[in-house]
Amino acid sequence: MLTKLQAYYGEHLTISTDRPQHYYWFVDQDGKRFGIAKSRVSSDELSLLNSLFTQGSAESPLSPRQLFWKNVLSGEHPETETESSFRFIHFFLKNPLSDQEAFMEAVSGIFPSEVTVLFITSQYGVLIEPKPDEREELPYDQVKPVLTGDFYTDLDLFLGMWIRDYKEAPDQYHLERELFSSVRPFLPAQEVYSREDLVPYLLLTQLGKSALYFISQLIPEELYGDRDLIQSIKVYLECNMNLSMAAKKLYIHRNSLQYRVDKFIEKTGIDVKQFKPAMAVYQALISREGTSR
């Protein structure tokens, strides 16, 4: 039944929204909660829906832990002190989920420590992760494939900074969400993003057109026509100038990549095997990408 309603109401049917007051809420026979935009429901349809489903509340029921963190992010300061550090892992879904409860259960199964999941909108939420006692962190690059495979939707994960003070939490949360959202359209596809991944793009977003043009011209214009060369250099730099790793990612032989790196150095006079020149070239490449969008 829910599938048929989704087909009929389309984007006007949701399971989570930051404007719950604009929706009629219902619970189906399986206990799943959903809402339909009031602007799309006629009086006759509302009567039919009320006869088929139980009316739900505008707010999803929250666990005590979820309610605690929702209050913290709203600016309330708990009387108790934190026992350990925590951080926010922001997740952005390409499409809304049909079952948020199943998503939360999947997250709980992946993380060794107790993680709190909060959905802020139907396509954005945050995981609050306490710092594990073990030295070895969870392999976060494995989290995305598990979740996307189970729920048939793509998502972006951004790891925030470890903090201890609840008073810092609201500002840190909003800052991380705002900055990641601002550069997300420009980031290369990868399993998980950390703060250092954002820095080059944050710097570029603060520059004017003349500065972006100046940086992009570090590489001769004619070289941009050689897509294989430019892509090879970009991947090489993103792989920390590791020839073997980059060649594997590009599906080419290591010697072929070495030839392209040497060719780039010869054509530009810029030794991308060294840190400062490599950093400048990488900024030029992503600057060019940014101005071409």
C-alpha positions in Angstrom: 0.0 0.0 0.0 2.8 2.4 0.9 4.4 1.8 -2.4 1.2 2.7 -4.3 0.9 5.9 -2.2 4.5 6.8 -3.0 3.7 6.4 -6.7 0.6 8.5 -6.4 1.9 11.3 -4.2 5.6 11.2 -5.3 7.8 13.7 -3.5 4.8 14.9 -1.4 5.0 11.7 0.7 7.8 11.5 3.2 8.9 9.7 6.3 10.9 12.7 7.7 10.9 16.4 7.2 12.0 19.6 8.9 8.5 21.0 8.4 6.3 18.3 10.0 3.4 20.7 10.6 2.8 20.9 6.8 1.9 17.2 6.6 -0.8 14.8 7.6 0.8 11.9 9.5 -0.3 8.2 9.5 1.0 4.9 10.7 0.4 1.8 8.5 -0.3 -1.8 9.6 3.5 -2.5 9.9 4.0 0.4 12.3 5.7 2.6 9.7 5.1 6.3 10.0 4.6 8.5 6.9 3.4 11.9 6.1 1.6 13.4 3.1 1.7 17.1 2.3 -1.5 18.8 3.3 -1.5 20.9 0.1 -1.8 17.7 -1.9 -4.6 16.0 0.0 -8.3 16.7 -0.8 -11.0 16.3 1.9 -12.2 13.1 0.3 -8.7 11.7 0.2 -8.1 12.6 3.8 -11.3 10.7 4.8 -10.1 7.7 2.9 -6.6 7.8 4.4 -8.1 8.1 7.9 -10.2 5.0 7.3 -7.2 3.0 6.1 -4.5 4.1 8.5 -4.0 5.2 12.1 -3.3 8.9 12.5 0.2 9.6 13.7 1.9 12.5 15.4 3.9 15.3 13.7 7.0 14.2 15.6 8.6 10.8 15.5 9.1 9.2 18.9 12.7 9.7 20.1 14.6 7.4 22.4 16.0 9.0 25.6 19.4 9.2 24.0 18.1 10.8 20.8 16.1 13.3 22.9 19.3 14.1 24.9 21.3 14.9 21.9 18.5 16.8 20.2 18.4 19.1 23.3 22.2 19.4 23.2 22.2 20.5 19.6 19.4 23.0 20.4 21.7 24.7 22.9 20.7 23.1 26.2 23.7 22.3 28.4 23.4 19.0 30.4 24.4 19.2 34.1 26.6 16.1 33.7 30.0 16.2 32.2 31.0 14.0 29.2 33.0 10.9 30.1 34.9 10.8 26.8 35.2 12.7 23.6 32.6 12.6 20.9 32.2 13.7 17.3 29.5 14.2 14.7 29.5 12.1 11.6 27.3 13.9 9.1 25.4 11.9 6.4 23.7 13.2 3.3 21.4 10.8 1.5 20.7 11.0 -2.2 17.2 9.8 -1.7 14.9 9.6 1.3 14.8 6.3 3.1 11.7 4.1 3.2 12.7 2.7 6.6 14.7 4.9 9.0 14.4 2.4 11.8 16.2 -0.3 9.7 18.9 2.3 8.9 19.5 3.0 12.6 19.7 -0.8 13.3 22.2 -1.2 10.5 24.3 1.7 11.9 24.2 0.1 15.4 25.5 -3.2 13.9 28.5 -1.5 12.2 29.8 0.6 15.1 31.4 -1.1 18.0 30.4 1.6 20.5 26.9 3.1 21.1 26.2 5.5 18.3 23.2 7.9 18.4 21.4 8.5 15.1 19.4 11.7 14.5 17.5 12.4 11.3 17.3 16.2 10.9 15.5 16.0 7.5 14.5 13.1 5.3 17.9 13.3 3.5 20.2 14.6 6.2 21.2 13.4 9.6 24.0 13.0 12.0 25.6 10.2 14.0 27.0 11.1 17.4 29.9 8.8 18.0 31.7 8.4 21.3 35.4 8.0 21.0 36.2 4.3 21.2 38.7 3.0 23.8 40.6 1.0 21.2 43.4 2.7 19.4 42.3 1.4 16.1 39.4 3.3 14.6 36.5 1.8 12.7 37.4 1.4 9.0 34.9 4.2 7.9 35.5 3.5 4.2 33.6 0.3 4.8 30.5 2.0 6.3 29.3 3.6 3.1 29.3 0.4 1.0 27.3 -1.5 3.7 24.7 1.2 4.1 24.3 2.0 0.4 24.1 -1.7 -0.5 21.4 -2.4 2.1 19.2 0.6 1.4 19.7 1.2 -2.4 20.7 4.8 -2.0 23.9 6.7 -2.2 25.2 8.9 0.7 28.1 11.1 1.7 29.8 10.8 5.1 31.8 13.6 6.7 33.8 12.9 9.9 33.7 15.9 12.2 36.2 16.9 14.9 36.5 15.2 18.3 35.3 17.4 21.2 34.5 16.9 24.9 32.5 19.9 25.9 28.7 19.8 25.4 28.7 23.6 25.3 30.8 23.5 22.1 28.6 20.9 20.5 25.9 23.2 18.9 28.4 25.6 17.3 30.7 22.8 16.1 27.8 20.8 14.7 26.4 23.8 12.7 29.8 24.9 11.5 30.7 21.4 10.2 27.3 21.0 8.5 27.5 24.4 6.9 31.0 24.1 5.6 30.6 20.6 4.2 27.4 21.5 2.5 29.1 24.5 0.8 31.8 22.5 -0.8 30.0 19.2 -1.2 29.1 19.8 -4.9 32.8 20.2 -5.8 34.3 17.2 -3.8 35.5 14.2 -5.7 33.6 11.0 -5.1 35.0 8.9 -2.2 33.9 6.6 0.6 34.2 9.1 3.4 35.4 12.7 3.9 37.5 14.2 6.7 38.3 17.8 7.5 41.5 17.9 5.5 39.6 16.9 2.4 37.6 20.1 2.7 40.4 22.6 3.1 41.5 23.1 -0.6 37.8 23.6 -1.6 37.1 25.9 1.3 40.0 28.1 0.3 38.9 28.2 -3.3 35.3 29.2 -2.4 36.6 32.3 -0.6 38.5 33.6 -3.7 37.2 35.9 -6.4 37.1 35.1 -10.1 40.4 36.8 -10.9 42.3 34.8 -8.2 40.7 31.5 -9.4 41.7 32.3 -13.0 45.2 33.1 -11.8 45.6 29.8 -10.0 44.1 27.8 -12.9 46.6 29.3 -15.3 49.4 27.7 -13.5 48.9 24.8 -15.9 49.2 25.8 -19.6 45.8 25.9 -21.4 46.8 23.4 -24.1 47.5 20.7 -21.5 43.8 20.7 -20.4 43.0 19.2 -23.8 44.9 16.1 -22.8 42.3 14.6 -20.5 44.2 11.4 -19.8 47.2 13.4 -18.7 45.3 15.8 -16.5 43.2 13.1 -14.9 46.4 11.0 -14.3 48.1 13.9 -12.5 45.0 14.6 -10.4 44.7 11.0 -9.2 48.5 10.8 -8.7 48.3 13.8 -6.3 45.2 12.5 -4.6 47.1 9.3 -3.9 49.8 11.2 -2.1 52.2 11.0 -5.1 52.3 7.2 -4.8 52.8 5.8 -8.3 51.7 2.3 -7.6 48.5 3.3 -5.8 47.5 5.8 -8.4 48.3 3.5 -11.3 46.1 0.9 -9.7 43.3 3.4 -9.4 43.7 4.5 -13.0 43.9 0.9 -14.3 47.1 1.5 -16.0 50.7 0.2 -15.7 52.9 1.9 -13.2 55.4 2.7 -16.0 52.6 4.4 -18.1 51.8 6.7 -15.1 55.5 7.5 -14.6 55.7 8.5 -18.3 52.7 10.8 -17.8 54.1 12.4 -14.7 57.5 13.0 -16.5 55.6 14.4 -19.5 53.7 16.8 -17.2 56.9 18.0 -15.6 58.6 18.5 -18.9 55.6 20.5 -20.4 55.0 22.7 -17.3 58.4 22.9 -15.6 56.6 22.1 -12.4 58.0 19.1 -10.4 54.8 17.5 -9.0 57.0 15.0 -7.1 57.8 17.8 -4.6 55.3 18.9 -2.0 54.9 22.6 -2.7 54.6 22.4 -6.5 52.3 19.4 -6.1 50.0 21.4 -3.8 50.0 24.3 -6.2 49.1 22.1 -9.1 46.3 20.4 -7.2 44.8 23.8 -6.3 45.0 24.7 -10.0 43.3 21.6 -11.1 40.3 21.9 -8.7 40.2 25.6 -9.4 39.7 24.8 -13.1 37.0 22.3 -12.2 35.2 24.9 -10.1 35.2 27.6 -12.7 33.9 25.2 -15.4 30.8 24.2 -13.4 
